[in-house]
Amino acid sequence: MEVSLFLLLSVFVVGQGILALLILFLASRGTGLVMYLFEELDSKLAQAITKVVQEGGLGEIEQVNPIQAAIAQMLVSKMNAEGPHRDPTGQFVKKLE
């Protein structure tokens, strides 16, 4: 009984070692594939940007609507003015009026 238990444990340990080596091998191959795909994506993006620049830009870009710009400026100033009030230690304090 003891010999078969030792044999079973030995087979289990060897199997785990082989599985670990297989996982490491596949992980290294997967990392290489991801790096290759990122390099390919980088080159394709560079080609697309170069093509856009050489062909004269993005074409006609619509000008900013002055009413939308005024509303955006009003919202930004309102958000900055009514932000959370904190003391120098970072604690929230009640707004003094």
Secondary structure, DSSP 8 states (H G I E B T S, - for coil): -HHHHHHHHHHHHHHHHHHHHHHHHHHHHHHHHHHHHHHHHHHHHHHHHHHHHHTTTTS------HHHHHHHHHHHHHHHHTS--B-TTS-B-----
